[in-house]
Amino acid sequence: MKKFDVIIIGAGVAGISTAIQLKRFGVSFLLLDKNKPCSHLRNAYLIENYLGFPDFIYGEELAKLFISQLKKFHIPILQREVYKIGFLNNEFVVYSDSEKYSSKFLVLATGSIPVKIPFESDRIFYDIIKLKKVKNKTITVIGSGDVAFDYALSLSMENNVILINRSHNCKCINSLSDKVFQNTNIRYLYNYKLINVLDYNKKIILHFKHKLNNNILEITSDYLVPAIGRKPNNLLIEKIKKYKGLYLAGDVRNPKFRQIAIASGDGIKVAMKIFKELKNTA
Ligand SMILES: Cc1cc2nc3c(=O)[nH]c(=O)nc-3n(C[C@H](O)[C@H](O)[C@H](O)COP(=O)(O)OP(=O)(O)OC[C@H]3O[C@@H](n4cnc5c(N)ncnc54)[C@H](O)[C@@H]3O)c2cc1C
């Protein structure tokens, strides 16, 4: 079993920030991710609140910059899914499908997972990385928060989008809703709740019920993107959360404050705490 001082699970904003700071301290660590790095951030449309980019920057572009910074520090990412974490002889044991690794400290930077709808289809997508490549399609997005509105804006660049909110309350920030309401490629409907999904002839047929008058609305779409909420991706630590040496960073730690600057600050702070503890025990 390979041993490290620190294992970081997740190479998103938080994991990358932790890794760069640990590298600067000269601490040995392993950075693991089941996907490509920054897979979540690559879904984002225009980032307006991350300092240093006065003309704003697309999520995809910012992710590329974060990854090139990681490469400058010669930090490799091991592409593995972690499916279990144990604790043995005062060390964390991390199990991937092919190997296991151990460490004194563990950083969980696994982000968030989408809340799912009770329907299944190959035409339902919970993130939009693959859909960013499609053109001239009709895509229905459901949700009322920042992510739903942000997805609608990204997808509207090459497609027609129908954005459906199940209530009349819009939970997203004004700067996103203003852009959506002015966008002629996005049709916004509210007070419609999704009640059924059917696959039909390479399309998806969606039935919605109006909240006030119970009228049924049928929409035929190429794809459906539910963006109805996200929850912390923390199931892996259910059995080990009592042990010292475990740190959480980023969206997994701050489900209500999912922001790049917060995730990055968290990652750096965790690395500084770990370095201090290692120095005290040396
Ligand atoms: C559409 C959209 C728009 C956004 N807009 C903004 C914005 O304008 N401004 C802003 O500040 N923030 C924005 N955000 C939020 C921002 O992208 C996140 O806060 C940030 O990416 C969180 O980083 P993280 O490192 O905590 O998690 P993530 O980036 O989600 O990284 C978690 C990583 O862990 C990996 N992982 C999970 N489980 C495992 C496992 N079992 N084994 C191995 N690897 C695993 C995942 O593959 C993933 O790469 C937006 C997000 C979205 C989706």
The ligand as an SDF file (V2000), in Angstrom:
LIG
                    3D

 53 58  0  0  0  0  0  0  0  0999 V2000
  -23.4760   26.4190  -13.5700 C   0  0  0  0  0  0  0  0  0  0  0  0
  -22.5670   26.8760  -12.4750 C   0  0  0  0  0  0  0  0  0  0  0  0
  -22.2420   28.2210  -12.3810 C   0  0  0  0  0  0  0  0  0  0  0  0
  -21.3750   28.6640  -11.3780 C   0  0  0  0  0  0  0  0  0  0  0  0
  -21.0590   29.9860  -11.3280 N   0  0  0  0  0  0  0  0  0  0  0  0
  -20.2110   30.4450  -10.3680 C   0  0  0  0  0  0  0  0  0  0  0  0
  -19.8390   31.8170  -10.3240 C   0  0  0  0  0  0  0  0  0  0  0  0
  -20.2560   32.6190  -11.1670 O   0  0  0  0  0  0  0  0  0  0  0  0
  -19.0050   32.2180   -9.3210 N   0  0  0  0  0  0  0  0  0  0  0  0
  -18.5180   31.3530   -8.3780 C   0  0  0  0  0  0  0  0  0  0  0  0
  -17.7370   31.7650   -7.5090 O   0  0  0  0  0  0  0  0  0  0  0  0
  -18.8630   30.0340   -8.3990 N   0  0  0  0  0  0  0  0  0  0  0  0
  -19.6970   29.5660   -9.3760 C   0  0  0  0  0  0  0  0  0  0  0  0
  -20.0430   28.2320   -9.3990 N   0  0  0  0  0  0  0  0  0  0  0  0
  -19.6310   27.3590   -8.2890 C   0  0  0  0  0  0  0  0  0  0  0  0
  -18.2060   26.8090   -8.4290 C   0  0  0  0  0  0  0  0  0  0  0  0
  -18.0330   26.2260   -9.6920 O   0  0  0  0  0  0  0  0  0  0  0  0
  -17.9670   25.8070   -7.3100 C   0  0  0  0  0  0  0  0  0  0  0  0
  -18.1570   26.4550   -6.0530 O   0  0  0  0  0  0  0  0  0  0  0  0
  -16.5790   25.1960   -7.3220 C   0  0  0  0  0  0  0  0  0  0  0  0
  -16.2950   24.6150   -8.5670 O   0  0  0  0  0  0  0  0  0  0  0  0
  -16.4830   24.1390   -6.2110 C   0  0  0  0  0  0  0  0  0  0  0  0
  -15.2270   23.5410   -6.2120 O   0  0  0  0  0  0  0  0  0  0  0  0
  -14.9550   22.2350   -5.3170 P   0  0  0  0  0  0  0  0  0  0  0  0
  -13.5080   21.9540   -5.4990 O   0  0  0  0  0  0  0  0  0  0  0  0
  -15.4750   22.4080   -3.9470 O   0  0  0  0  0  0  0  0  0  0  0  0
  -15.8550   21.0920   -5.9510 O   0  0  0  0  0  0  0  0  0  0  0  0
  -15.8460   20.4830   -7.4310 P   0  0  0  0  0  0  0  0  0  0  0  0
  -15.2940   21.4610   -8.4060 O   0  0  0  0  0  0  0  0  0  0  0  0
  -17.2080   19.9490   -7.6540 O   0  0  0  0  0  0  0  0  0  0  0  0
  -14.7880   19.2980   -7.3650 O   0  0  0  0  0  0  0  0  0  0  0  0
  -15.0740   18.0540   -6.7580 C   0  0  0  0  0  0  0  0  0  0  0  0
  -14.2770   17.0000   -7.4840 C   0  0  0  0  0  0  0  0  0  0  0  0
  -14.3280   15.7810   -6.7180 O   0  0  0  0  0  0  0  0  0  0  0  0
  -14.3680   14.7140   -7.6330 C   0  0  0  0  0  0  0  0  0  0  0  0
  -14.9240   13.5480   -6.9250 N   0  0  0  0  0  0  0  0  0  0  0  0
  -16.1410   13.4600   -6.3460 C   0  0  0  0  0  0  0  0  0  0  0  0
  -16.3090   12.2480   -5.7890 N   0  0  0  0  0  0  0  0  0  0  0  0
  -15.1700   11.5510   -6.0250 C   0  0  0  0  0  0  0  0  0  0  0  0
  -14.7410   10.2150   -5.7250 C   0  0  0  0  0  0  0  0  0  0  0  0
  -15.5360    9.3680   -5.0410 N   0  0  0  0  0  0  0  0  0  0  0  0
  -13.5220    9.8210   -6.1210 N   0  0  0  0  0  0  0  0  0  0  0  0
  -12.6980   10.6710   -6.8330 C   0  0  0  0  0  0  0  0  0  0  0  0
  -13.0700   11.9380   -7.1620 N   0  0  0  0  0  0  0  0  0  0  0  0
  -14.2770   12.3680   -6.7480 C   0  0  0  0  0  0  0  0  0  0  0  0
  -15.2520   15.2060   -8.7640 C   0  0  0  0  0  0  0  0  0  0  0  0
  -15.0120   14.4870   -9.9630 O   0  0  0  0  0  0  0  0  0  0  0  0
  -14.8340   16.6660   -8.8660 C   0  0  0  0  0  0  0  0  0  0  0  0
  -13.8520   16.8980   -9.8530 O   0  0  0  0  0  0  0  0  0  0  0  0
  -20.8700   27.7550  -10.4160 C   0  0  0  0  0  0  0  0  0  0  0  0
  -21.1900   26.3790  -10.5260 C   0  0  0  0  0  0  0  0  0  0  0  0
  -22.0290   25.9540  -11.5610 C   0  0  0  0  0  0  0  0  0  0  0  0
  -22.3640   24.4860  -11.6930 C   0  0  0  0  0  0  0  0  0  0  0  0
  1  2  1  0
  2  3  1  0
  2 52  2  0
  3  4  2  0
  4  5  1  0
  4 50  1  0
  5  6  2  0
  6  7  1  0
  6 13  1  0
  7  8  2  0
  7  9  1  0
  9 10  1  0
 10 11  2  0
 10 12  1  0
 12 13  2  0
 13 14  1  0
 14 15  1  0
 14 50  1  0
 15 16  1  0
 16 17  1  0
 16 18  1  0
 18 19  1  0
 18 20  1  0
 20 21  1  0
 20 22  1  0
 22 23  1  0
 23 24  1  0
 24 25  2  0
 24 26  1  0
 24 27  1  0
 27 28  1  0
 28 29  2  0
 28 30  1  0
 28 31  1  0
 31 32  1  0
 32 33  1  0
 33 34  1  0
 33 48  1  0
 34 35  1  0
 35 36  1  0
 35 46  1  0
 36 37  1  0
 36 45  1  0
 37 38  2  0
 38 39  1  0
 39 40  1  0
 39 45  2  0
 40 41  1  0
 40 42  2  0
 42 43  1  0
 43 44  2  0
 44 45  1  0
 46 47  1  0
 46 48  1  0
 48 49  1  0
 50 51  2  0
 51 52  1  0
 52 53  1  0
M  END
$$$$
